[in-house]
């Protein structure tokens, strides 16, 4: 084997310029695929982290059965009452894997500045629980302040946050009194005064003039209820999401609770759509690299066979079998793939280093502030890319190599 490896290495250096261009084509293709893969991993990680931690939704959400289907038309029929919440908490407390379980109540109604009113949509949460969930963020975005003003606090139940479009529409400023009106669960009209503590940009442009954030106590007071519409659960490990859903579903059902549990990716449809889009983009990028690698290797090996026809005839005359000729060119092509992949690893690390050093920023979808742009190094993807390129190099060389092995010895020796 070492003899074939030495021969293959010498043959590559015999046509150094051609081999160099092939290696660079493979290396650049490798770097392009893995740079795109690193950027894709960055996008997926940040989208996941945004929904779970930054928005404070956790890994699992527990609803009363039917809320997601019918709750939008009649939400008060599908609320979890105090007894339901107490029973759910008893089950959740038995699992040390759960970091925090926090209730949430989404409300809607009218918000007024005393002169005009407009529709609002708000989520009522416990600020300290949301802060704890956000503190577990793994990304740079999670450490950024994504609002202007002060954070909501448990001890200031009338504090509210408002999307900038809504605040501008009603001409609200920091500290202004906000009048919020909504029907209670019994159908009566209720109104509360709130104090504007923060403004933020809506992740969805269509909701820029409608979104608000309030404390859970404020939301329950406005609806005149002690119920909630969901309980969000944060786990200490995202890999436990599916197993915990199964376990909790079984235990809650055993307690007679008519609930359903949804995972974060089931509720985050935007994540699913973006992931599907990038999977298609990555597939197209790999197919382009596949074409470049195959054509480069076929060209290099084909030219080498044409120039070394008499050498092939000599080897066959000396007793080298056809599979030996195929093996020789297979080793050469795999060396091209291996060296090209190693060059690609170096280029990928260089790209990562430059981006890490320069720290460029951009404004991605659903975030209206400039955030750091990153490209992750993903060793697993780099390993599989290397294996794929080695296999492609081998397959690309097998066709011309088999043709060379079938040459007649006399004809090959007399080739000019």
Secondary structure, DSSP 8 states (H G I E B T S, - for coil): -HHHHHHHHHHHHHTHHHHHHHHHHHHHHHHHHHHHHHHHHHHHHHHHHIIIIIS---SEEEEETTHHHHTTT-GGGG-B-HHHHHHHHHHHTT-TTEEEEEEEEEEEEEEE-SS-EEEEEEEEE-HHHHHHHHHT--SSGGGS--EEE----TT-TTEEEEEHHHHHHTT--TT-EEEEEEE-TTS-EEEEEEEEEEEE--SSGGGTTTEEEEEHHHHHHHHT-S-BSEEEEEES-GGGHHHHHHHHHHHHHHTT--EEEEEHHHH-HHHHHHHHHHHHHHHHHHHHHHHHHHHHHHHHHHHHHHHTHHHHHHHHHTT--HHHHHHHHHHHHHHHHHHHHHHHHHHHHHHHHHHHHH--EE--TT--S-EE------HHHHHHHHHHHHHHHHHHHHHHHHHHHTS-HHHHHT--
